């Protein structure tokens, strides 16, 4: 009786050892397999930091009206994001095909290696002045946002004519309602004598500005009710300090003017 019981206990012990060994072996096998699944040809393991590959992983989808792949992270914790791209220094984090369209709502930190406050900006008015014949006031206006301290390169011009009277036109630039020193110009007409009946009152200036939105006005005054305000062009070009605090060079200003100068609308 005792011997029979002892044999059964020994059998149970051996079976237990066998099962424990089998479980350990399976754990080791599947553990190594899990690591292997993250390599080439294996499954992509979610929540694992050990997914590695030495060849491209490609997804080709024919999903109509939506994306082929979507990554979503609804967490509101600080630093949460849906995608993190890491590359070596100087390498592009992503590329798109040359015919790709606009990426809606994309906010980029830099453009061609430059921050927004290092880029030129342009605001302008071009067309017939809304100022009524014989009136004095605002010939044209525009607003421009300076992302950081810099300069505004301002050009303005209007075509005036007076066919019936001797008259004078004065034009000048204001920045945020304040007249800009040195921007005043004068044009004279002698329409009553049939000569010098049409003139262009044109002016320009360079003025330093602080960061923020600025209003640029092109003003005009006349002493005759027969003076007409015609084709007008006003442009304000923001030129950044470029991080150095120095004034923009004359070459930079000339280049900005040449690239953004409004075409003449009246010959």
C-alpha positions in Angstrom: 0.0 0.0 0.0 2.7 2.4 1.0 4.8 1.4 -2.0 1.8 2.1 -4.3 1.3 5.5 -2.9 5.0 6.4 -3.2 4.9 5.4 -6.9 2.0 7.7 -7.5 3.6 10.6 -5.7 6.8 10.1 -7.7 4.7 10.0 -11.0 2.9 13.2 -10.1 6.3 14.9 -9.3 7.8 13.8 -12.6 4.7 15.1 -14.5 4.9 18.4 -12.7 8.6 18.8 -13.5 7.8 17.9 -17.1 5.0 20.5 -17.4 7.1 23.2 -15.7 9.9 22.5 -18.1 7.6 22.6 -21.1 6.1 25.9 -19.9 9.6 27.4 -19.5 10.7 26.1 -22.9 7.5 27.6 -24.6 8.1 30.9 -22.8 11.6 31.1 -24.0 10.6 30.1 -27.6 7.7 32.6 -27.8 9.7 35.3 -26.0 12.5 35.1 -28.6 9.9 34.8 -31.4 8.2 38.0 -30.1 11.5 39.9 -30.5 12.0 38.3 -34.0 8.5 39.4 -35.0 9.6 43.0 -34.8 12.4 42.5 -37.4 12.1 42.1 -41.2 9.3 39.9 -42.3 7.7 39.7 -38.9 4.6 41.3 -37.3 4.7 44.9 -36.0 4.2 44.7 -32.3 2.2 47.6 -30.8 3.5 49.0 -27.5 7.0 47.5 -28.1 10.2 49.5 -28.4 11.9 46.6 -30.1 10.4 46.8 -33.6 13.4 47.0 -35.9 13.9 46.7 -39.6 16.6 47.2 -42.3 14.2 47.4 -45.2 11.3 49.7 -46.1 7.8 49.0 -44.7 5.2 50.0 -47.3 1.5 50.5 -47.2 -0.5 50.8 -50.4 -4.1 51.7 -49.9 -7.0 52.4 -52.3 -9.2 54.0 -49.7 -11.6 56.5 -51.4 -12.4 59.8 -49.7 -10.0 59.3 -46.8 -6.5 58.5 -45.7 -4.8 55.1 -46.1 -3.2 55.4 -42.7 -4.4 57.3 -39.6 -2.5 57.7 -36.3 -4.5 59.2 -33.5 -3.5 60.2 -30.0 -6.4 61.8 -28.1 -4.4 62.3 -24.9 -4.4 65.8 -23.5 -1.2 65.4 -21.5 1.7 67.8 -22.1 3.8 66.7 -25.1 1.2 64.4 -26.5 1.4 64.0 -30.3 0.3 61.5 -33.0 3.7 61.1 -34.7 7.3 61.6 -33.9 9.9 61.5 -36.7 13.6 61.1 -35.7 16.4 61.3 -38.3 20.1 62.0 -38.3 21.3 65.7 -38.3 20.7 67.4 -41.6 18.4 64.7 -42.9 14.8 65.4 -44.1 12.2 63.9 -41.7 9.8 63.3 -44.7 9.3 63.8 -48.4 6.3 64.2 -50.6 5.9 63.8 -54.4 6.5 66.9 -56.5 2.8 67.1 -57.6 1.4 66.9 -54.0 -1.3 69.4 -53.1 -1.6 71.7 -50.1 -1.4 70.2 -46.6 -4.5 71.6 -44.9 -3.8 73.2 -41.4 -0.1 72.3 -41.6 1.9 74.6 -39.2 5.6 74.5 -39.9 8.3 75.8 -37.5 10.7 76.7 -40.3 10.6 77.3 -44.0 13.9 76.5 -45.8 15.6 76.7 -42.5 14.2 80.1 -41.5 11.7 81.0 -38.9 8.7 83.1 -39.7 10.3 86.2 -38.3 13.2 85.9 -40.7 11.0 86.0 -43.9 10.0 88.9 -46.0 6.3 89.8 -46.0 4.3 92.0 -48.4 1.1 94.0 -48.2 -0.2 96.1 -51.0 -3.0 98.1 -52.7 -3.2 98.3 -56.5 -6.0 99.9 -58.5 -8.0 103.1 -58.8 -7.9 105.2 -55.7 -11.3 105.4 -53.8 -10.6 109.1 -53.0 -13.2 111.3 -54.8 -12.3 114.0 -57.3 -11.3 117.2 -55.6 -11.1 115.6 -52.2 -8.2 115.3 -49.8 -7.6 112.3 -47.6 -6.5 108.6 -47.9 -5.5 107.7 -51.4 -4.8 104.1 -50.5 -4.3 101.9 -47.4 -3.0 98.5 -46.4 -2.0 96.6 -43.2 1.0 94.4 -42.6 2.0 92.1 -39.7 5.6 92.3 -38.5 6.4 89.0 -36.6 9.4 90.7 -35.0 11.1 94.0 -35.0 12.3 95.0 -38.5 11.8 97.6 -41.3 9.0 98.5 -43.7 10.1 99.4 -47.2 7.2 101.5 -48.4 6.5 102.6 -52.0 3.5 104.7 -53.1 2.3 106.5 -56.2 -0.9 107.9 -57.7 -1.7 109.3 -61.1 -3.3 112.8 -60.9 -4.7 115.0 -63.6 -6.3 118.4 -63.7 -7.4 119.7 -67.1 -9.1 122.9 -66.1 -7.2 124.7 -63.3 -3.9 125.5 -61.8 -3.5 123.2 -58.8 -1.1 121.6 -56.3 -1.1 118.1 -55.0 0.8 117.0 -51.9 1.2 113.3 -51.1 2.9 111.6 -48.1 2.9 108.3 -46.1 1.6 107.7 -42.6 2.4 104.7 -40.4 -0.2 103.9 -37.8 -1.7 107.4 -38.4 1.6 109.2 -37.8 3.2 111.0 -40.9 6.5 109.6 -41.9 9.2 112.3 -42.0 10.8 112.8 -45.4 7.9 111.1 -47.3 6.2 114.3 -48.5 6.1 115.1 -52.2 4.5 117.9 -54.3 3.1 117.9 -57.8 1.8 121.0 -59.7 -0.7 121.3 -62.5 -1.4 124.2 -65.0 -4.5 122.8 -66.6 -5.9 126.3 -67.2 -3.0 127.0 -69.6 -3.4 123.6 -71.3 0.1 122.4 -70.2 1.3 120.1 -67.4 -2.1 118.7 -67.0 -1.1 115.2 -65.6 1.4 114.3 -63.0 2.4 111.3 -60.8 2.7 112.0 -57.1 5.1 109.3 -55.9 7.0 108.7 -52.7 8.9 106.0 -50.8 10.4 105.5 -47.4 12.1 103.0 -45.1 10.9 103.0 -41.5 11.7 100.8 -38.5 8.8 99.0 -36.8 8.1 96.9 -33.7 6.5 93.5 -33.8 2.7 93.6 -34.5 0.2 94.7 -37.0 0.7 98.1 -38.7 -1.4 100.3 -40.9 0.2 102.1 -43.8 -1.7 104.9 -45.4 -0.9 106.9 -48.6 -2.3 110.4 -48.1 -3.1 113.2 -50.6 -4.1 116.8 -50.4 -5.2 119.1 -53.3 -6.3 122.7 -53.5 -8.6 122.2 -56.5 -12.0 120.6 -56.9 -11.0 119.5 -60.4 -8.0 117.3 -59.3 -8.6 113.6 -60.1 -7.1 110.7 -58.2 -6.5 107.7 -60.6 -4.3 104.6 -60.8 -2.7 104.0 -57.5 0.0 101.5 -56.2 1.0 101.1 -52.5 3.3 98.4 -51.2 4.7 97.7 -47.8 7.5 95.2 -47.5 8.6 93.8 -44.1 12.3 93.2 -43.9 13.5 91.4 -40.8 16.5 92.3 -38.7 17.5 88.7 -39.4 18.5 88.2 -35.8 21.4 90.6 -36.0 19.7 93.8 -35.0 21.3 95.6 -38.0 19.6 97.6 -40.7 18.8 95.7 -43.9 21.4 96.3 -46.6 20.5 98.5 -49.6 20.8 95.3 -51.8 18.2 93.5 -49.7 15.9 96.5 -50.0 16.4 96.8 -53.7 15.8 93.0 -54.2 12.6 93.2 -52.2 11.3 96.1 -54.2 12.1 94.5 -57.5 10.4 91.2 -56.6 7.2 92.7 -55.3 6.8 96.0 -57.1 3.2 96.4 -58.4 3.0 96.8 -62.2 2.1 100.2 -63.5 -1.6 100.3 -64.2 -1.6 103.6 -66.2 0.9 104.7 -68.8 
